[in-house]
Amino acid sequence: MGLIERYKAFKQKDRRAAKAKLKKIFYGMHLTDGLFYKIAIYTLLISFSYVYLYPVLFMFVNSFKTVQDLIDPGVKWIPTTIEIENYQRALEVLQLPQSIYQTFGYVFKVSILATVSSALIGYGFAKFNFPFKRILFALMLATFILPPQVTMVSNMIIFRDLGIMSSQGSMTYPAFLGQGLNQSIFILIFYQFFKTIPHVLMESAEIDGASHIKIFLRIALPSAIPSIVIVFLFSMVWYWNETFMTALYVGETVTLPLKLDQFVASYELLYPPGTLGSELNEAIRLAGNMLSILPLMVLYFIGQRQFTESIDRTGITGE
């Protein structure tokens, strides 16, 4: 082979190697680790993140705007003046420290009761056989399918007859008895988890003389930590954000979102028309929105790792 032929073969081999290298870079080894795949994945993630984060960013930016910036179509994302007074007025109206303490006290109490009763009921459905088990399980799931407006009148009559209407008992007692807000989903989460516990393990504990309560407390419950975390956090978020049912049954402004619903009236009481600062603008309402969701955001950032690990272990991907 001559020098020219060897040079051509070398160049051809070099081009093939370059093509293979470029193909590996752009497509990867299994089409899941290449540049095109990563660009597509990151594009989808950024797009979905933008859809979810846009309302929060909109609220955050506009909560610092003045009235002039809000009505000026030329001011979009960067206010001409940072108006800190919007948050100061929202803090006065919402009475934030007292409201957060009151809201956490109510939501934490109801969430604990819902978590405990859901674990007990889910364990009973998973590990015991009793008459009409399937019918009762289907009826339990039907309570989630039915909209709350269907049972609203009957619930009000029952709560009135029991003497717990217009009090926190109208939310705490149902949570304790397994009929709280979206509690059938919590029971289903525990049911699915307890079904994965080997029955042989339960039988071994019974042979050693352990009672059913002891088996539940010593074996089932410690292994259900991921489900407990998921149920407790979901319960806190749902009870925190629920305004219609809480206002209807409890009749008190026990949560921040309820106080936020009364924001305009409270603001007018604090700043009567004609006085200095009586101009109610949208920025102050948005500041109140940011303050109402701030505790949940802090709670999520604190427990983000445990929440994510629990999601992975229980297989729950959404509501």
C-alpha positions as CSV (number, residue, x, y, z in Angstrom):
1,M,0.0,0.0,0.0
2,G,1.3,3.3,-1.0
3,L,1.7,6.4,1.1
4,I,-1.3,8.1,-0.4
5,E,-3.5,5.1,0.2
6,R,-2.4,4.8,3.8
7,Y,-3.0,8.5,4.3
8,K,-6.5,8.1,2.9
9,A,-7.3,5.1,5.1
10,F,-6.0,7.0,8.1
11,K,-8.2,10.0,7.3
12,Q,-11.2,7.7,6.7
13,K,-10.6,6.0,10.0
14,D,-10.2,9.3,11.8
15,R,-13.5,10.6,10.3
16,R,-15.3,7.4,11.5
17,A,-13.9,7.9,15.0
18,A,-15.0,11.5,15.0
19,K,-18.5,10.6,13.8
20,A,-18.7,7.9,16.5
21,K,-17.6,10.4,19.1
22,L,-20.1,13.0,18.0
23,K,-22.9,10.4,17.9
24,K,-22.0,9.4,21.5
25,I,-22.0,13.0,22.6
26,F,-25.4,13.9,21.0
27,Y,-27.2,10.5,21.3
28,G,-25.4,8.8,24.2
29,M,-24.8,5.1,24.6
30,H,-28.5,4.2,25.1
31,L,-30.3,7.3,23.8
32,T,-30.9,8.3,27.4
33,D,-27.6,10.0,28.3
34,G,-26.9,12.1,25.2
35,L,-27.0,15.8,24.7
36,F,-30.3,15.8,22.7
37,Y,-32.0,13.8,25.4
38,K,-30.7,16.1,28.2
39,I,-31.8,19.2,26.2
40,A,-35.3,17.7,25.8
41,I,-35.6,16.8,29.5
42,Y,-34.3,20.1,30.8
43,T,-36.6,22.0,28.4
44,L,-39.6,20.1,29.7
45,L,-38.6,20.6,33.3
46,I,-38.0,24.3,32.9
47,S,-41.3,24.6,31.0
48,F,-43.2,22.8,33.8
49,S,-41.4,24.8,36.5
50,Y,-42.3,28.0,34.8
51,V,-45.9,27.1,34.7
52,Y,-45.9,26.4,38.5
53,L,-43.6,29.2,39.5
54,Y,-45.1,32.0,37.4
55,P,-48.0,32.8,39.7
56,V,-45.6,32.9,42.7
57,L,-43.2,35.1,40.9
58,F,-46.0,37.3,39.7
59,M,-47.3,37.7,43.3
60,F,-43.8,38.3,44.7
61,V,-42.9,41.0,42.2
62,N,-46.3,42.8,42.2
63,S,-46.4,42.8,46.0
64,F,-43.6,45.3,46.0
65,K,-45.2,47.7,43.5
66,T,-46.8,51.0,44.1
67,V,-50.2,52.0,42.8
68,Q,-48.6,53.9,40.0
69,D,-46.5,50.8,38.9
70,L,-49.6,48.6,39.0
71,I,-51.6,50.8,36.6
72,D,-48.6,51.5,34.4
73,P,-48.5,49.0,31.5
74,G,-44.8,49.7,30.9
75,V,-43.8,48.3,34.3
76,K,-43.8,44.5,34.2
77,W,-41.2,42.7,36.3
78,I,-39.0,45.4,37.7
79,P,-40.8,48.0,39.9
80,T,-39.7,51.6,39.7
81,T,-39.9,51.8,43.5
82,I,-39.7,49.0,46.1
83,E,-42.8,49.5,48.3
84,I,-42.0,47.7,51.6
85,E,-45.0,49.4,53.2
86,N,-47.3,46.9,51.4
87,Y,-46.0,44.1,53.7
88,Q,-46.1,46.3,56.7
89,R,-49.8,47.0,56.2
90,A,-50.5,43.4,55.4
91,L,-48.7,42.4,58.7
92,E,-50.9,44.8,60.6
93,V,-54.1,43.5,59.1
94,L,-53.3,39.8,59.2
95,Q,-51.8,40.0,62.7
96,L,-49.2,37.5,61.4
97,P,-47.5,36.2,64.6
98,Q,-50.8,35.6,66.4
99,S,-52.4,34.2,63.2
100,I,-49.6,31.8,62.5
101,Y,-49.7,30.5,66.0
102,Q,-53.4,30.0,65.9
103,T,-53.3,28.4,62.5
104,F,-50.5,26.0,63.4
105,G,-52.3,25.0,66.6
106,Y,-55.5,24.2,64.7
107,V,-53.9,22.5,61.7
108,F,-51.4,20.5,63.7
109,K,-54.1,19.2,66.0
110,V,-56.4,18.1,63.2
111,S,-53.5,16.6,61.1
112,I,-52.3,14.5,64.1
113,L,-55.8,13.1,64.6
114,A,-56.2,12.4,60.9
115,T,-52.8,10.7,60.7
116,V,-53.4,8.5,63.8
117,S,-56.9,7.4,62.8
118,S,-55.9,6.8,59.2
119,A,-53.1,4.5,60.3
120,L,-55.4,2.5,62.5
121,I,-58.2,2.2,59.9
122,G,-55.7,1.4,57.1
123,Y,-54.1,-1.3,59.3
124,G,-57.4,-2.8,60.1
125,F,-58.4,-3.0,56.4
126,A,-55.0,-4.5,55.5
127,K,-54.5,-7.1,58.1
128,F,-58.0,-8.2,59.3
129,N,-60.9,-10.0,57.7
130,F,-64.4,-9.1,58.9
131,P,-67.9,-9.1,57.5
132,F,-68.7,-6.6,54.7
133,K,-65.0,-5.6,54.5
134,R,-65.1,-4.9,50.8
135,I,-68.3,-3.0,50.9
136,L,-67.0,-0.9,53.8
137,F,-63.8,-0.3,51.9
138,A,-65.7,0.8,48.8
139,L,-67.9,3.1,50.8
140,M,-64.8,4.6,52.4
141,L,-63.4,5.4,49.0
142,A,-66.8,6.8,47.9
143,T,-66.5,9.5,50.5
144,F,-63.6,10.9,48.4
145,I,-65.4,10.6,45.1
146,L,-68.5,12.4,46.3
147,P,-68.1,16.2,46.3
148,P,-68.4,17.8,49.8
149,Q,-71.4,19.9,48.6
150,V,-73.4,16.7,48.5
151,T,-73.0,15.9,52.2
152,M,-72.8,19.5,53.4
153,V,-76.4,19.8,54.6
154,S,-76.5,16.4,56.3
155,N,-73.2,17.2,58.0
156,M,-74.5,20.5,59.3
157,I,-77.6,18.8,60.7
158,I,-75.5,16.1,62.4
159,F,-73.0,18.6,63.8
160,R,-75.9,20.8,65.1
161,D,-77.6,17.8,66.8
162,L,-74.2,16.9,68.4
163,G,-73.7,20.4,69.6
164,I,-70.3,20.9,67.8
165,M,-71.5,23.2,65.0
166,S,-69.6,26.5,64.7
167,S,-66.7,25.1,66.7
168,Q,-63.4,23.3,66.0
169,G,-65.0,20.1,67.1
170,S,-66.8,19.9,63.7
171,M,-63.4,19.3,62.1
172,T,-61.5,17.5,64.9
173,Y,-64.1,14.8,65.6
174,P,-64.5,13.7,62.0
175,A,-60.7,13.6,61.6
176,F,-60.4,11.4,64.8
177,L,-63.1,9.1,63.4
178,G,-61.6,8.7,59.9
179,Q,-64.0,11.1,58.1
180,G,-61.8,14.2,57.9
181,L,-60.8,16.2,54.9
182,N,-59.8,13.8,52.0
183,Q,-59.0,11.2,54.7
184,S,-60.0,8.3,52.6
185,I,-56.9,8.9,50.5
186,F,-54.8,8.8,53.7
187,I,-56.4,5.5,54.7
188,L,-55.7,4.1,51.2
189,I,-52.0,5.1,51.5
190,F,-51.7,3.3,54.8
191,Y,-53.7,0.3,53.5
192,Q,-51.3,-0.1,50.5
193,F,-48.3,0.1,52.7
194,F,-49.4,-2.3,55.4
195,K,-50.4,-4.8,52.8
196,T,-46.6,-5.0,51.9
197,I,-45.7,-6.1,55.4
198,P,-45.2,-9.9,55.4
199,H,-47.9,-11.8,57.2
200,V,-45.3,-14.2,58.5
201,L,-43.8,-11.4,60.6
202,M,-47.2,-10.8,62.2
203,E,-47.7,-14.5,62.9
204,S,-44.2,-14.7,64.5
205,A,-45.0,-11.8,66.8
206,E,-48.3,-13.5,67.8
207,I,-46.6,-16.7,68.6
208,D,-44.2,-14.8,70.9
209,G,-47.3,-13.5,72.7
210,A,-47.6,-10.0,71.3
211,S,-51.1,-8.6,71.1
212,H,-52.6,-6.9,68.1
213,I,-52.0,-3.5,69.6
214,K,-48.4,-4.3,70.4
215,I,-47.8,-5.6,66.9
216,F,-49.3,-2.4,65.4
217,L,-47.2,-0.2,67.7
218,R,-43.9,-2.1,67.7
219,I,-43.8,-3.6,64.1
220,A,-46.3,-2.0,61.7
221,L,-46.1,1.7,62.8
222,P,-42.3,2.1,62.9
223,S,-42.0,0.6,59.4
224,A,-44.7,3.0,58.2
225,I,-42.7,6.2,58.8
226,P,-42.7,7.2,55.1
227,S,-46.5,6.9,55.0
228,I,-46.8,8.9,58.2
229,V,-44.7,11.7,56.8
230,I,-46.7,11.8,53.6
231,V,-50.1,11.7,55.3
232,F,-49.1,14.3,57.9
233,L,-47.7,16.8,55.4
234,F,-50.6,16.4,52.9
235,S,-53.1,16.8,55.8
236,M,-51.4,20.0,57.0
237,V,-51.4,21.5,53.5
238,W,-55.1,20.6,52.8
239,Y,-56.4,21.8,56.2
240,W,-54.3,24.9,55.9
241,N,-55.6,25.8,52.5
242,E,-59.2,24.8,53.0
243,T,-61.4,27.8,53.5
244,F,-64.9,26.9,52.4
245,M,-65.5,23.9,54.7
246,T,-63.7,25.5,57.6
247,A,-65.7,28.7,57.4
248,L,-68.9,26.7,57.0
249,Y,-68.4,24.3,59.9
250,V,-66.1,26.0,62.3
251,G,-67.4,29.5,61.7
252,E,-64.1,31.1,63.0
253,T,-61.2,32.7,61.3
254,V,-58.8,30.0,62.6
255,T,-56.5,29.9,59.6
256,L,-54.5,32.4,57.6
257,P,-56.3,31.8,54.3
258,L,-59.6,32.6,56.1
259,K,-58.1,35.8,57.5
260,L,-56.9,36.6,54.0
261,D,-60.5,36.2,52.7
262,Q,-61.5,38.9,55.1
263,F,-58.5,41.0,54.1
264,V,-60.4,43.8,52.4
265,A,-63.0,44.3,55.2
266,S,-60.2,44.2,57.9
267,Y,-58.1,46.7,55.9
268,E,-61.0,49.1,55.6
269,L,-61.6,48.9,59.4
270,L,-57.9,49.6,60.0
271,Y,-57.7,52.4,57.4
272,P,-61.2,53.9,57.1
273,P,-62.0,55.7,53.9
274,G,-60.7,59.3,53.8
275,T,-57.8,58.6,56.2
276,L,-54.1,58.4,55.3
277,G,-53.3,55.1,53.7
278,S,-56.9,54.2,52.9
279,E,-56.1,53.4,49.3
280,L,-56.4,49.7,49.0
281,N,-54.3,48.4,46.1
282,E,-53.7,45.0,44.7
283,A,-50.1,45.0,45.8
284,I,-51.2,44.8,49.5
285,R,-53.5,41.8,48.7
286,L,-50.6,40.1,47.0
287,A,-48.4,40.8,50.0
288,G,-51.0,39.1,52.1
289,N,-51.0,36.1,49.8
290,M,-47.3,35.8,50.0
291,L,-47.4,36.0,53.8
292,S,-50.2,33.3,53.9
293,I,-48.2,30.8,51.9
294,L,-44.8,31.6,53.5
295,P,-45.2,29.2,56.5
296,L,-46.0,26.3,54.1
297,M,-43.0,27.1,52.0
298,V,-40.7,27.2,55.0
299,L,-42.2,23.9,56.2
300,Y,-41.5,22.3,52.8
301,F,-37.9,23.6,52.7
302,I,-37.2,22.2,56.2
303,G,-38.7,18.8,55.5
304,Q,-37.9,18.6,51.8
305,R,-35.5,15.7,52.1
306,Q,-37.8,13.6,54.3
307,F,-40.7,14.5,52.1
308,T,-38.9,13.4,48.9
309,E,-37.6,10.2,50.4
310,S,-41.1,9.3,51.6
311,I,-42.6,10.0,48.2
312,D,-40.0,7.6,46.7
313,R,-40.7,4.8,49.3
314,T,-44.4,5.0,49.2
315,G,-44.8,5.5,45.5
316,I,-47.2,8.4,45.9
317,T,-46.8,10.7,42.8
318,G,-49.6,13.3,43.4
319,E,-53.0,13.9,44.8
